[in-house]
Amino acid sequence: MFDVMKENPRRAALVLIPVALVALTYLLYTVQLTLDQNDGHVGALLDDTWIHVRFADKLSNGDGLSYNGTTLTAGATSPLWVLMLAAIYAVTNPPLMTQVDIAISLSAIWHVLSVLTITGFGWWLTRRAWIGIIAGLFTALTGRYLWMGLSGMETTAFATLCILALWSHLHDIRLGRAFSWTTGILTGLATLGRPEAYLLALLIGFDGFFYIALLEKASPRGILLKFRVAWRGIIAYILLAGSYPLACLLIDGHPLPNTFRAKSFLGKEWPNLPHDFFWTPLKDHGWLLVGLAIIGTFWLFWQARKRDGFGLAYPLWPIAFVLGVLFLGSQRYWINHGRYVSPAIPFHALAAALGIWAIVQFLQQERLKSLRLPQRFTQVGLPAFLTILVAGLVFERGFYNADQVANDVGQLRKMHVAAGFWFRDHTTPDQIIALNDVGAIAHISNRRVLDLEGLVSPEVIDATRDTEDKTCPHDLQLARLMLKQPPAFIGVFPWFYPCLTSWPGALQPFTVFAITGPTVIAGGEMVIYWPMWGNWPILVAAPDDALPIQANFQDGVELLSYRAEKTPAGLKVTLWWQAHEQPNADYHIFVHLIGADGTQISQHDSQPQNDQFHMSWWRSGDIIRDEHIIPLTDTSVLDQEGLSLRIGVYHYPDGRRLLRTDAQPDHPDFTQIPLVLTYRIFG
């Protein structure tokens, strides 16, 4: 793989050192800018960094893949990154904030390594050092990729391992091998870096075992022989790449990590794929680099037809990778400066460099000699001009991301880090807190968390699987989980859970952590709520002092008990219902005030909780408190003797009532009970 560098180490140094210095200088400049704008502090750009740090800290302390106490959970999408951090923590035993600094330093090191790797790969692939230099330069100057290099995340390590895996694969092809043990190890490590590398393994396997065999016109027996010879590489890959799915399966019952299951929305964004595919490259580099990359990609496909050792895996990988990420959901494309697709950046950079080379080769064709273009122009002037122009555009477009590093560090410190210390000071170690961002807050406070997004709480994924985000059915499933694991506080972005955060009386705002300006954080305001369990949409039990009824209706609806109170507006009747199955429709409830002579005095009809809690949202076991105000112009009527309440359930708008299912109901389609005022409020 490294033969061109081994042949002339001095030349290798002259090729690699300049691009490494460019990458390092840009990194150091951005770090200094961050220090200047954050009172001498650096820090994580994403709350996800803290998630990896917590997993690594737990692992280094012998607690395994745990997040809450010692309970194992498959919440890490990148086990390789967690293992690397854990190894460093086990040796250095760093304090809390230093753990994050180590993660940032490690991702920065991998950033420089990825620049060096794409430089070396481009040089090796074409035997032209200047192509590798251009690829490394474009990569180093891409602001979004720099942002990833300072994020403390696995992104740059994953990109580097993908480059090395493809490099090793093409080396195999040129040596007549299908899948060497080196390729197996590198591809396996890439898969442990991020699960998207399963796709890379498929491309490499197809290329090595089938496409190259097709070019060679190999027989089925010849293909089988390739598999037999490649057994070391296959076993190496299976052992590495298969280890984490097996661990996930044993821990949580699923082969994929919770984060991958919680954040994937297969195929929902398919209509937007053509547009979204080019959106981030255009934002990063502009049309010129994208155009050159398209030319370079077509050139690679053309070379793949000639059995020149290029294969299909390399040109297909950045395309298939981005399309695969998009297929999982377009939010993975733009969220956090597009971090999910940013591993494709070095490949785009090399494709653009190859595009320049393809143009040079085209202009040197015999049929174009009539143009009489100077050789110095086609071989030196034009490539240099295009390189300088594209590099300038890449730097100009990406400088915003570098400048954004300081802003993002400050915002995360102001919100998540500050909230973590607040929770530490306002809760006790035995209390649970419910969060939608569980990184910094959980690690700093060292409290058990119910992760409302499911990344480290797989029960959330199972409970909300059949519901849409930001809907009442989704939020009510979370409310049910919180009844089982009552949190002391709930810290969320309100717009994530619009139904629950606006439910009357359910949540009492306690404090707010707010930021302003452009942000990669999902919301500008994190509100810490105190749950008001008495006003919760669903209750654990009806109160003991409520008057029992126990009337059963169709569709598994039971009226457990009631309470009646005199108010200035009339009669307030509070009902407690229990669902024994999910009702089939959004039924309405009628509450009639009946006189001693059987005449109806007044009534109130609505869906449960004043039309707030549709019956189709009820689930088996739910206990629901339901208030009705029966309007009265003269509340003295409530002093009469012999008053009663008539209560039932009906289908709106046809008025069809649910029948009673009790063995001997007092009435076939309603229950009638004597009115007992538990206490009176005079206004």
C-alpha angles and dihedrals in degrees: 000000000000098000096121090056095043091052092061114015093177092055089046089056091050090051100043104035097061094053090044089052091050091052093044094047092051090048094049092047090053092047091051090049089051092050092049093051097042104048094263096314133124121189149154119312093204135040087226088071088064090051091058090044092054093048090048093048091051091047093049089053093054097256095119122218094341134136106173108050108303096325108128118232133170095227101131116095091191110045090170091060091048091050092050092051093043091053091054093045092049090056100038102030091209125195120254102273092038089060088066092046089055091052090051092048091049094051089048091053090051089048091059090043091053091052090051092045096052088046092053093042093052091048093048094044096054102020086234116115094199091064090055091047091052092049092049092046094051090048094048093049096049104110096205091053090049088052088055090050090060097039097089088233133124095251100105093041090052092049091050093050091048090053091049092047092053091043090053090046093054088046087055091051092052090050093047095250127132104206121351125198089251090057090046092053095045093046090046091051090049089053090052086050092058131346091235086080089076083078090052090053090052092051093048091046093049090047097047100040104031117013096047089043088054091053089048090047089232120180123238087260089054090052090050089051089055089057092049093050092047095054094117093055093044093051092045091053095045093049093050102035094037096051098077098044087052090050091048090049092051094045104040105007095250129095094222125066119258093248092058092047094046097048102041124097104178116218099342093120098044095120090059097050099100092052097039094048091072099031101091097037088053091048091048102041113004130233095299096064092038090052092049090047090053090051091047092049092051088048089054092050089050091051090048088065092060103060089240094142097266102108126182101272097080099050091040098048102072090042095047092042095055093042090049092052090047091049088057088058135303093242086072086062101058104021117108093006089309095296093163093062098032094096085075092064097088090049091051089050093052091045089055091050089050088049090059090050091049090054091050091050091048093051091051094057118124093241092059096053088098087073087065093214111180112254090226089057096050096040101036115003100051096043090046092048093048092045094051092044095048093042090053092049092047092050094045093049094043100044089087089064092050090049089046091061092076091047094049093048090052094048095050090049091048094049116021100025092045090047090051092057090044092055090046090055098041102043137054124238092253095055127098124224125199116221142165092207107046104172115086095017095053095043097045096042092038089214129144110259137203101214106215090197092053099235093128098010106064091181087072091058091050093046096048099035095110097042134084119242116255094024131114095247088055094046093045091055087055090048089055091051091049089055088059093044104027110204122213090220136008117216115189147136099260095220090060089066106026095162098051097040091051096043107124111263096343098113129033113202109235105173139342134222109200137179133186136212132032112342144176088208112105094241140016093226131047112192122201110212133194108220113233099209094188089062095039114132089240126033134209092226142345114264117269094232094057115107111253123240108156098189115165124210135183120282091043096288118149127183103214106180146326146214126205126202133179113234134174089257095050135271120348111205117189115197129192115209131185126204117216092181137001109285116237097227144020096267126190125229124222124203114187126188106219126197126225089262092055097254120134112247099182141329147200125211127185144122113276118296094015093307091311101108112048113208092231086066092059117107131198111283096022117140111201128193110215124187125200127183111207104204117232127180089201116030092192086085086078089069091068120108123244099029118156141181124236112202130181147142126245142176114251130252100008093051095228107160128219112245125236116255098194117121093246109011119190089227130012099235107016141025123238119201134175113263111247117179107214092197137342131237115198119201 
